[in-house]
Amino acid sequence: MPVETLKNIIDYGIIGLLILMSLATFTYAFERLLFYRNIDLSTYADQRILRLDLERNLGPLATIGSSAPYIGLLGTVLAIILTFYIIGEQKNAVDTGEVMKNLALALKATAAGLVVAIPATIFYNLLGDRAERLLTRWEILYAESGA
């Protein structure tokens, strides 16, 4: 596999995937925030239906939060392999500039994975907590009404 192809896979494939995951994170989080903000607990007669509605789209946030660092790590490993390949190809003098660029690419992949995972994990935890609070409010509402 040519060196430029591997660089493009890391730069556009791995980083591109992480950007898509980041967009999905903010889309799911925004949707959940709007839903929680406008929910009318009195319209739910069954707690199980309420739980299903409250927990919708939380799974993808958890998946993104847990898998983004691994995708970044994959980009890091590929970039380090690329760096070693370039060093091995150079017979006489090692081009330190080329080596440093590829190591920077490796670190960029790691950083991108963390930049995606941290907000996804924070949103998942905050929204999960909010869902539990809404469920507790529903229980209080129905305990007081005697239903």
C-alpha angles and dihedrals in degrees: 000000000000118000094240091053091054091047090052092048090054097041100040103020104043098028091041091052090050091051090052090049090051092052090049090050093056092042093053093043094049092047091051093047091053092046093050092046094054102036118127107208093193091069091067117084094171122055092207092061090047091051091050091051094045095049096045112122094010091104094063090051090054091047093050092046093052100039103041094077090052092051089050089048090052089055089049093051092047092050092049090049087051090050093052090047091054091047090050092050094054107087103187118016125013114235099228092189091060091045092051092048090055093046088051088052088053092051091046090058092050092048092048091052091052093044089057097041099049098058092040091054093045092049092046092052095044094046093044089053090048091051091052091050091051090050090051091049089051090052090050091047092053094040090056094045091050094235 
